[in-house]
């Protein structure tokens, strides 16, 4: 996370040619009975002054990836957040300004029953619970000055595969579930 804010009563000031702020978070969830993970990449600019004689770029990228396999029950719970937030009394000035948030999740679960003759024990369950957010915004009293392009972008990509293979079951049931909550916001 990167936070540029007034903590002392004096607004912080950053100046230079090309200015790049980059926050990255990546998590890998792999083989286990159940897996929980979180990736958060956040850039917050409030009550600050940033002056670039060239390009100003703020980019937050968060990702989660992995999978579970060869299990009777596989469950993944993942939360991903990328955020670039310019708010409060922030003042940004540059020849061009690009604010971008990008979140991505790639998840795969493959489960299979044991082949037991017991209906209670011979089941396969694959569950993915994924929350992914990408937010880029200019809000409040923030002031933006640029003679060039102002780009505010948010991208959110989720690829989730759950597979409960019933082929080897002697009895019992198989179930696979994807529960996805996606939020993608680019706003001024």
C-alpha positions as CSV (number, residue, x, y, z in Angstrom):
1,X,0.0,0.0,0.0
2,X,1.0,3.6,-0.7
3,X,-0.6,6.4,1.3
4,X,0.2,10.0,0.6
5,X,-1.7,12.2,3.0
6,X,-1.6,15.0,5.5
7,X,-0.5,13.5,8.8
8,X,1.0,16.6,10.4
9,X,-1.1,19.6,9.3
10,X,1.2,20.2,6.3
11,X,0.2,18.6,3.0
12,X,3.1,16.5,1.6
13,X,4.5,17.6,-1.8
14,X,6.1,15.4,-4.5
15,X,7.6,17.0,-7.6
16,X,9.7,15.7,-10.5
17,X,9.7,14.8,-14.2
18,X,7.9,11.5,-14.8
19,X,6.4,10.2,-11.5
20,X,5.2,6.6,-11.1
21,X,3.5,5.2,-8.1
22,X,3.1,1.4,-8.2
23,X,1.5,-1.0,-5.6
24,X,1.5,-4.7,-6.3
25,X,0.1,-7.6,-4.3
26,X,0.2,-11.3,-5.4
27,X,-0.8,-14.4,-3.6
28,X,-0.5,-18.0,-4.5
29,X,-2.9,-20.6,-3.0
30,X,-2.0,-24.1,-3.8
31,X,-2.6,-27.7,-2.8
32,X,-4.2,-28.2,0.6
33,X,-7.6,-29.3,1.9
34,X,-8.9,-25.7,1.9
35,X,-7.2,-22.4,1.1
36,X,-8.0,-18.8,2.0
37,X,-6.0,-15.9,0.6
38,X,-6.1,-12.2,0.1
39,X,-4.2,-9.7,-2.1
40,X,-4.5,-6.0,-1.6
41,X,-2.8,-3.3,-3.6
42,X,-3.8,0.2,-2.6
43,X,-2.7,3.7,-3.6
44,X,-4.4,6.5,-1.6
45,X,-3.6,10.1,-2.3
46,X,-5.4,12.6,-0.1
47,X,-4.5,16.2,1.0
48,X,-1.2,15.9,-1.0
49,X,0.3,17.9,-3.8
50,X,2.0,16.0,-6.7
51,X,3.5,18.0,-9.6
52,X,5.1,16.2,-12.5
53,X,6.7,18.1,-15.4
54,X,6.1,14.9,-17.4
55,X,3.7,12.0,-16.9
56,X,2.1,11.0,-13.6
57,X,1.1,7.3,-13.3
58,X,-0.5,5.6,-10.4
59,X,-1.1,1.8,-10.9
60,X,-2.3,-0.8,-8.4
61,X,-2.2,-4.4,-9.4
62,X,-3.5,-7.3,-7.2
63,X,-3.7,-11.0,-8.2
64,X,-4.4,-14.4,-6.8
65,X,-3.7,-17.7,-8.4
66,X,-3.5,-21.4,-7.7
67,X,-5.6,-24.4,-7.2
68,X,-6.4,-27.6,-5.4
69,X,-6.5,-31.1,-6.8
70,X,-6.7,-34.8,-5.9
71,X,-9.0,-34.1,-3.0
72,X,-12.4,-35.4,-2.1
73,X,-13.3,-31.9,-0.8
74,X,-11.6,-28.8,-2.2
75,X,-12.5,-25.2,-1.1
76,X,-10.9,-21.9,-2.0
77,X,-11.8,-18.5,-0.5
78,X,-10.0,-15.6,-2.1
79,X,-10.3,-11.8,-1.8
80,X,-8.5,-9.5,-4.2
81,X,-8.5,-5.7,-4.1
82,X,-6.7,-3.1,-6.3
83,X,-7.5,0.5,-5.7
84,X,-6.2,3.9,-6.7
85,X,-8.1,6.6,-4.8
86,X,-7.4,10.4,-5.3
87,X,-9.6,12.3,-2.8
88,X,-9.8,15.0,-0.2
89,X,-7.8,18.1,-1.0
90,X,-5.3,16.3,-3.3
91,X,-3.8,18.4,-6.1
92,X,-2.3,16.6,-9.1
93,X,-0.6,18.3,-11.9
94,X,1.2,16.7,-14.9
95,X,1.4,16.8,-18.7
96,X,-0.7,13.6,-18.7
97,X,-2.2,11.6,-15.8
98,X,-3.0,7.8,-15.7
99,X,-4.7,6.2,-12.7
100,X,-5.4,2.5,-13.0
101,X,-6.4,-0.5,-10.9
102,X,-6.2,-4.1,-12.1
103,X,-7.3,-7.2,-10.3
104,X,-7.1,-10.8,-11.5
105,X,-7.9,-14.2,-10.1
106,X,-7.1,-17.6,-11.7
107,X,-8.5,-20.5,-9.6
108,X,-8.9,-24.2,-10.4
109,X,-10.3,-26.9,-8.1
110,X,-10.6,-30.6,-9.2
111,X,-12.0,-33.0,-6.7
112,X,-12.9,-36.7,-7.0
113,X,-14.6,-39.3,-4.8
114,X,-12.6,-42.1,-3.3
115,X,-14.5,-44.9,-5.0
116,X,-15.9,-46.2,-1.6
117,X,-19.2,-48.1,-1.5
118,X,-20.4,-45.9,1.3
119,X,-22.7,-43.0,0.1
120,X,-21.7,-41.0,3.2
121,X,-18.0,-41.1,2.3
122,X,-18.0,-41.3,-1.5
123,X,-18.6,-37.8,-2.6
124,X,-16.7,-35.0,-4.3
125,X,-17.1,-31.3,-3.6
126,X,-15.4,-28.4,-5.2
127,X,-16.2,-24.9,-4.0
128,X,-14.7,-21.5,-4.9
129,X,-15.7,-18.3,-3.1
130,X,-14.0,-15.3,-4.9
131,X,-14.4,-11.6,-4.3
132,X,-12.5,-9.4,-6.7
133,X,-12.5,-5.6,-6.8
134,X,-10.8,-3.0,-9.0
135,X,-11.4,0.6,-8.2
136,X,-9.9,3.8,-9.7
137,X,-11.5,7.0,-8.7
138,X,-11.2,10.8,-8.3
139,X,-13.5,12.1,-5.5
140,X,-14.1,14.8,-3.0
141,X,-12.4,18.2,-3.6
142,X,-9.4,16.7,-5.5
143,X,-8.0,19.0,-8.2
144,X,-6.6,17.6,-11.4
145,X,-4.6,19.8,-13.9
146,X,-3.3,18.4,-17.1
147,X,-3.1,19.7,-20.7
148,X,-2.9,16.1,-21.9
149,X,-4.9,13.0,-21.4
150,X,-6.5,12.0,-18.1
151,X,-7.0,8.3,-18.0
152,X,-8.9,6.6,-15.1
153,X,-9.3,2.8,-15.7
154,X,-10.2,-0.3,-13.8
155,X,-9.9,-3.9,-15.0
156,X,-11.2,-7.0,-13.3
157,X,-10.6,-10.6,-14.5
158,X,-11.7,-13.8,-12.9
159,X,-11.2,-17.3,-14.3
160,X,-12.5,-19.9,-11.9
161,X,-12.9,-23.6,-12.6
162,X,-14.5,-26.0,-10.2
163,X,-14.8,-29.7,-11.1
164,X,-16.2,-32.5,-9.0
165,X,-15.6,-35.7,-10.9
166,X,-18.2,-38.3,-10.2
167,X,-16.7,-40.9,-12.6
168,X,-14.9,-42.9,-9.8
169,X,-17.8,-42.8,-7.3
170,X,-19.2,-46.1,-6.2
171,X,-22.1,-44.2,-4.7
172,X,-22.7,-40.7,-3.2
173,X,-22.9,-37.4,-4.9
174,X,-20.7,-34.8,-6.5
175,X,-21.1,-31.0,-6.4
176,X,-19.1,-28.0,-7.7
177,X,-19.9,-24.4,-7.0
178,X,-18.5,-21.0,-8.1
179,X,-19.5,-18.1,-6.0
180,X,-18.2,-14.9,-7.5
181,X,-18.6,-11.3,-6.4
182,X,-17.0,-8.8,-8.8
183,X,-16.9,-5.0,-8.5
184,X,-15.2,-2.8,-11.1
185,X,-15.3,1.0,-10.8
186,X,-13.6,3.8,-12.7
187,X,-15.1,7.1,-11.7
188,X,-14.6,10.8,-11.4
